[in-house]
Amino acid sequence: MAKKLLIDGMLNIFLVSVAVMLVGCAGGISIVPMSVKIQNADRKVELARMISVSRDLEPEKRRELLTDKRTLYDGAIALYTECAASDKYNQRARFRIAEIYKSPYHEVKLILSDSTGKKGLDKFPARTSDELWDLAVEHYQAAVDLAPTGYLGSRSKGGISDIRKSRRTIQDKLRLYRNQLKGDDERAKQTQDFAAQALYDIGESYMTLGNYLEAIGSYEKLVAEFPDHDLAPRSQFKVGNVYFYKLYDYSNKGGWGAFIKVAQNYEGSFESKQAETLLKKSAYTLTAIKQDQDDINKYTNKKAMAMRRMGRYVTPDKLYQMGFRDRIVQNYQNIAGGWQKMENFPNAVFCYGELAYNLRGNAFAAADALYQIGRLYQLDGQLENAIMGYETLFERAPQSIWRDESVYQQAVCYRSIREFELAYEGFKAYKSLAGSGGIEKLRYYREADQIVRQLEQDQDEDGFMFYREQEAGTSDRDPDDNPDSKKENEPQA
């Protein structure tokens, strides 16, 4: 019930944006703006990430959840494909599609392996891992062709490189594994050692690709076939890590059980001590989360929640019982903090979203939640979503105590995605916040001042400051290579 509440809440928060429409002049046709479509695609991906498919569940329930995940990913791909028709969002959409094909789709495609003839599953085309990687490369390459030197272009190049390198590694290491010799003589032992290392390297390659189930399979194969090898405890520990921090599965057959095996089967090892410490801390955190979730459920309007599950919008004042709002706010803050400790960013973001949008009576808690959403996106590497999160804070809570921090962090995100002009303006704006209070008022004043000075340099004295050169992809050491000359040399459409 608690998990269902989380998912339903996320849907309610984010699908509200679907209602934002532009009315066309011809015949009153409603057109959803591309900006809304791409946001809704992003939200579908977030919702899919929130669905944890526990190994403890019955096979039918697992298939149901995997189907839900795949439906969300397919919906996201459909929306991104529409957005790819727009010049403004083409590259971003292509990159997002490639990311889905590269990583999460490898989990949900497995619903087909034991679901032949199941109702509602025939609409999903069966695809092998190789086919999915080919699709990822295709969309990454499209993103590179659009703007090879920009942030997404560079990341797309990295994605293509990861796929090609990892696929070669997997093929080469599989040959080594298959060529091992049986027996106890010295040559056989050496080939078996190579085989164990090959399985470990295959697992690492799958981790690079984000194919977490395949990585688990390789690590577990190593442990099963070479239990006395030096890599066995490390591999077993990695199985637990993947379940905990990538698949968010804390079940006995998932991450919890994997760490138990480390502690029991490799007693005295470094990994065993790590596993025992992690289990103790996680037990406390997960128990506390469950208690707070149960407390929230007691004061949740069941009828309103049922309407919410059916896709109907329910006003925030009807979701939770009056008189218990402060208690529920504290519960959500505790749960969000717990999920952060578990590095479960999707669920932590949901909890802060609930505080920001459905429990707005507590202004401080809502403003804090908006800041935390931006910060968590930033920690999770979702820099564009982090920028939007900080922007929402400026709009909804301009007097927040987190305003100054958010201005700086947003500028950091802009610089990271190579939006240098916006980064420059952001760092300047942050410096201006010092006012008469002096630099002691701002935590990052010296860093911001140094960055602004760097971005304002014009080493080749061609009239273009460094941030302009960086934005255009030109050199600040060659006066003949500048944004104007680059524009003149570009082929005319």
HUQUI-V725466 format. One record per residue. RES is the residue in one letter. PSI is psi as a letter, one per 20 degrees, with the letter a starting at -180 (* if undefined). OMEGA is omega in whole degrees, 0 to 359 (none if undefined). BURIAL is # if it has 9 or more other ideal C-beta (glycine too) atoms within 8 Angstrom, else .. Layout:
RES	PSI	OMEGA	BURIAL
RES	PSI	OMEGA	BURIAL
This chain:
M	g	181	.
A	g	179	#
K	g	179	.
K	h	178	.
L	g	180	#
L	g	182	#
I	g	180	#
D	h	180	#
G	g	180	#
M	g	178	#
L	g	183	#
N	h	182	#
I	g	192	#
F	h	181	#
L	i	174	#
V	h	182	.
S	i	177	#
V	h	183	.
A	i	180	.
V	o	186	.
M	q	169	.
L	p	181	.
V	p	180	.
G	q	182	#
C	h	185	.
A	o	173	.
G	j	178	.
G	k	181	.
I	p	178	.
S	p	181	.
I	p	177	.
V	p	180	#
P	q	179	.
M	h	180	#
S	h	179	.
V	h	180	#
K	g	183	#
I	h	175	#
Q	g	179	#
N	h	175	#
A	g	178	#
D	h	182	#
R	h	178	#
K	h	177	#
V	g	178	#
E	g	179	#
L	g	179	#
A	h	180	#
R	h	181	.
M	h	182	#
I	o	179	#
S	p	182	.
V	n	185	#
S	q	177	#
R	i	180	#
D	i	184	.
L	q	174	#
E	q	182	.
P	g	182	.
E	g	179	.
K	h	177	.
R	g	179	#
R	h	180	#
E	g	181	.
L	g	177	#
L	h	177	#
T	g	177	#
D	g	179	#
K	g	183	#
R	h	178	#
T	g	178	.
L	g	179	#
Y	g	178	#
D	g	178	#
G	h	178	#
A	g	180	#
I	g	179	#
A	g	180	.
L	g	178	#
Y	h	179	#
T	h	176	#
E	g	182	#
C	h	179	#
A	i	177	#
A	i	180	.
S	p	178	#
D	h	185	.
K	h	187	.
Y	j	185	#
N	g	184	#
Q	g	180	#
R	g	180	#
A	g	179	#
R	g	180	#
F	g	180	#
R	g	178	#
I	g	179	#
A	g	180	#
E	h	179	#
I	g	181	#
Y	h	182	#
K	g	190	#
S	f	192	#
P	h	181	#
Y	h	180	#
H	h	174	#
E	g	188	#
V	h	179	#
K	h	183	#
L	i	176	#
I	h	182	#
L	h	187	#
S	h	180	.
D	k	185	.
S	k	181	#
T	p	178	.
G	i	180	.
K	p	183	.
K	p	176	.
G	i	182	.
L	i	183	#
D	i	181	.
K	i	181	.
F	o	179	#
P	p	179	.
A	p	179	.
R	p	177	.
T	r	177	.
S	g	180	#
D	g	179	.
E	h	179	.
L	g	178	#
W	h	177	#
D	g	178	.
L	g	179	#
A	g	179	#
V	g	180	#
E	g	182	#
H	h	174	#
Y	g	182	#
Q	h	177	#
A	h	178	#
A	h	178	#
V	g	182	#
D	h	182	.
L	h	181	#
A	n	188	#
P	h	186	.
T	i	181	.
G	a	183	#
Y	g	182	#
L	h	176	#
G	g	179	#
S	g	179	#
R	h	178	#
S	h	175	#
K	g	178	#
G	h	178	.
G	g	178	#
I	g	180	#
S	g	179	.
D	g	182	#
I	g	183	#
R	g	181	#
K	g	183	#
S	h	178	#
R	g	177	#
R	g	180	.
T	g	181	#
I	g	180	#
Q	g	182	.
D	g	183	.
K	h	176	#
L	h	177	#
R	g	178	.
L	g	180	#
Y	g	183	#
R	h	183	.
N	j	179	.
Q	q	181	#
L	q	176	.
K	q	177	.
G	a	184	.
D	j	180	.
D	r	187	.
E	h	181	.
R	g	179	.
A	g	179	#
K	h	180	#
Q	g	179	.
T	h	177	#
Q	h	175	#
D	g	176	#
F	h	181	#
A	g	178	#
A	g	178	#
Q	h	179	#
A	g	178	#
L	h	179	#
Y	g	180	#
D	h	176	#
I	g	177	#
G	g	179	#
E	h	178	#
S	g	177	#
Y	h	177	#
M	g	178	#
T	h	180	#
L	i	184	#
G	j	178	#
N	n	194	#
Y	h	179	#
L	h	177	#
E	h	178	#
A	g	178	#
I	g	181	#
G	g	181	.
S	g	178	#
Y	g	181	#
E	h	178	#
K	g	178	#
L	g	181	#
V	g	183	#
A	g	186	.
E	h	182	#
F	m	186	#
P	h	182	.
D	j	181	.
H	q	180	#
D	h	181	.
L	i	185	#
A	g	179	#
P	h	179	#
R	g	180	#
S	g	179	#
Q	h	178	#
F	h	180	#
K	h	176	#
V	g	178	#
G	g	179	#
N	g	181	#
V	g	179	#
Y	g	184	#
F	g	194	#
Y	i	177	.
K	g	182	.
L	i	178	#
Y	l	179	#
D	o	183	#
Y	k	187	#
S	r	179	#
N	h	178	.
K	i	179	.
G	c	186	#
G	g	183	#
W	g	180	#
G	h	180	#
A	g	179	#
F	h	176	#
I	g	180	#
K	h	177	#
V	g	183	#
A	h	184	#
Q	g	188	.
N	i	183	#
Y	l	182	#
E	p	180	.
G	i	180	.
S	r	177	#
F	g	181	.
E	h	179	#
S	g	179	#
K	g	177	.
Q	g	182	#
A	g	180	#
E	g	179	#
T	g	181	.
L	g	180	#
L	g	179	#
K	g	180	.
K	g	182	#
S	h	179	#
A	g	179	.
Y	g	183	.
T	g	183	#
L	h	176	#
T	g	179	.
A	g	178	#
I	g	181	#
K	g	180	#
Q	g	180	.
D	h	177	#
Q	g	178	#
D	h	180	#
D	g	178	#
I	g	182	#
N	h	180	#
K	h	185	.
Y	k	177	#
T	p	178	#
N	o	186	#
K	h	180	.
K	g	179	.
A	h	179	#
M	h	178	#
A	g	177	.
M	h	179	#
R	h	180	#
R	h	180	.
M	j	177	.
G	j	180	.
R	q	179	.
Y	p	179	.
V	p	181	#
T	q	184	.
P	h	184	#
D	i	180	.
K	i	185	.
L	h	186	#
Y	q	183	#
Q	p	177	.
M	q	179	.
G	i	181	.
F	j	185	#
R	g	182	#
D	h	179	.
R	g	181	#
I	h	176	#
V	g	179	#
Q	h	178	.
N	g	181	#
Y	h	177	#
Q	g	178	#
N	g	181	#
I	g	180	#
A	g	178	#
G	h	178	.
G	g	179	#
W	h	176	#
Q	g	178	#
K	h	179	.
M	j	182	#
E	k	177	.
N	m	187	#
F	h	180	#
P	g	180	#
N	h	177	#
A	g	178	#
V	g	178	#
F	g	183	#
C	g	178	#
Y	h	175	#
G	h	178	#
E	h	178	#
L	h	185	#
A	h	189	#
Y	h	183	#
N	i	177	#
L	l	188	#
R	i	181	#
G	h	178	.
N	n	188	#
A	g	181	.
F	g	181	.
A	h	180	#
A	g	179	#
A	g	178	#
D	g	180	#
A	g	179	#
L	g	177	#
Y	g	182	#
Q	h	178	#
I	g	177	#
G	g	182	#
R	g	180	#
L	h	175	#
Y	g	180	#
Q	g	179	#
L	h	182	.
D	j	179	.
G	j	178	.
Q	m	192	.
L	h	179	#
E	g	176	#
N	h	177	#
A	g	178	#
I	g	178	#
M	h	179	#
G	g	178	#
Y	h	179	#
E	h	178	#
T	h	176	#
L	g	181	#
F	h	183	#
E	g	188	.
R	h	182	#
A	m	185	#
P	h	180	.
Q	j	183	.
S	q	177	#
I	i	179	.
W	j	183	#
R	g	184	#
D	g	179	#
E	g	182	#
S	h	177	#
V	g	180	#
Y	g	183	#
Q	h	177	#
Q	g	177	#
A	h	176	#
V	g	179	#
C	g	179	#
Y	g	179	#
R	h	181	#
S	h	180	.
I	j	173	#
R	k	170	#
E	m	193	#
F	h	179	#
E	g	178	#
L	h	176	#
A	g	179	#
Y	g	180	#
E	h	180	#
G	g	179	#
F	h	176	#
K	g	179	#
A	h	179	#
Y	g	179	#
K	h	183	#
S	i	180	.
L	i	179	#
A	h	178	#
G	c	180	.
S	i	182	.
G	i	180	.
G	r	185	.
I	i	180	.
E	h	182	.
K	h	187	#
L	p	184	#
R	h	186	.
Y	k	186	.
Y	g	184	#
R	g	178	.
E	g	181	.
A	g	180	#
D	g	179	#
Q	g	180	.
I	g	179	#
V	g	179	#
R	g	179	.
Q	g	182	.
L	h	181	#
E	i	181	#
Q	q	174	#
D	m	189	#
Q	h	181	.
D	j	175	#
E	l	178	.
D	j	178	.
G	i	180	.
F	p	179	#
M	r	187	#
F	g	183	#
Y	h	177	#
R	g	179	#
E	g	179	#
Q	g	180	#
E	h	183	#
A	i	182	#
G	k	179	.
T	r	185	#
S	q	176	.
D	j	178	#
R	i	180	.
D	o	183	.
P	h	180	.
D	i	179	.
D	n	183	.
N	r	183	#
P	h	181	#
D	g	181	.
S	h	178	#
K	g	179	#
K	h	180	.
E	h	183	.
N	i	179	.
E	q	178	.
P	p	181	.
Q	p	180	.
A	*	none	.
